[in-house]
Amino acid sequence: MTYPAPLLPHLLVGWQKVADQYNMPIYVFQTGRTYQAVSNEAQGVGRLVDTLTPRLPVPAPKACVLTARPMGGERLFAGAGNDG
């Protein structure tokens, strides 16, 4: 699929997201006033104008569950006002 030149800045943002999501390079080719993006350089037509390599993803914080264990003879749950 080819796109007109004025859309290039917006397309580069989208294509970079694809490169990041699928961890693969995207090759951007120009033919006249149109641009094409492919994932396999050999499939490109025209002049190679940019290669978008995957950026390292920012690691998300790992979810963790904290549990408290009673020490010694402590009760796990104490009733509200009913200590007996």
C-alpha positions in Angstrom: 0.0 0.0 0.0 1.3 3.4 -0.9 0.6 6.8 0.9 1.0 10.4 -0.3 4.0 12.4 0.8 2.2 14.9 3.1 1.1 12.0 5.4 4.7 10.8 6.0 5.3 12.3 9.5 2.1 10.7 10.8 2.8 7.4 9.1 6.3 7.2 10.6 4.8 7.4 14.1 2.4 4.5 13.3 5.1 2.4 11.6 7.4 2.9 14.5 4.7 1.5 16.8 4.4 -1.6 14.5 8.2 -2.1 14.6 8.1 -1.8 18.4 5.1 -4.1 18.8 6.3 -6.9 16.6 10.0 -6.3 17.3 11.0 -6.1 13.7 12.4 -3.4 11.4 10.2 -1.5 9.0 11.7 -0.3 5.7 10.3 2.9 4.2 10.6 3.4 0.5 9.8 6.4 -1.7 8.6 6.2 -5.3 7.9 9.6 -6.7 5.6 11.4 -4.3 4.4 8.3 -2.5 5.8 6.2 0.4 5.6 2.5 1.1 6.5 0.6 4.3 7.4 -3.1 4.3 8.8 -5.5 6.8 11.1 -7.2 4.3 13.6 -4.9 2.5 13.6 -7.1 -0.6 9.9 -6.3 -1.1 10.4 -2.6 -1.2 10.0 -0.6 -4.4 11.8 2.7 -5.1 14.4 4.4 -2.9 15.0 3.4 0.7 14.5 6.5 2.8 14.3 5.2 6.3 14.7 2.1 8.4 12.7 2.1 11.6 14.3 -0.3 14.1 12.4 -1.6 17.1 13.1 0.5 20.2 13.7 -1.3 23.4 10.5 -1.4 25.3 10.3 0.3 28.7 10.0 -2.6 31.2 6.7 -2.4 33.0 6.9 -2.8 36.8 6.3 -6.3 37.8 3.2 -6.9 39.8 3.7 -8.5 43.1 1.5 -9.6 46.0 2.6 -9.0 49.5 1.3 -11.4 52.1 1.7 -11.1 55.9 2.0 -14.2 58.0 1.2 -14.3 61.7 4.2 -14.5 63.9 4.1 -17.2 66.6 0.7 -17.5 68.1 -0.9 -14.3 66.6 -4.3 -14.6 65.0 -4.4 -13.9 61.3 -7.7 -11.9 61.5 -8.9 -10.1 64.6 -12.6 -9.4 65.0 -13.5 -5.7 65.5 -13.8 -5.4 69.3 -14.2 -9.2 69.9 -11.0 -10.3 71.4 -12.5 -13.1 73.4 
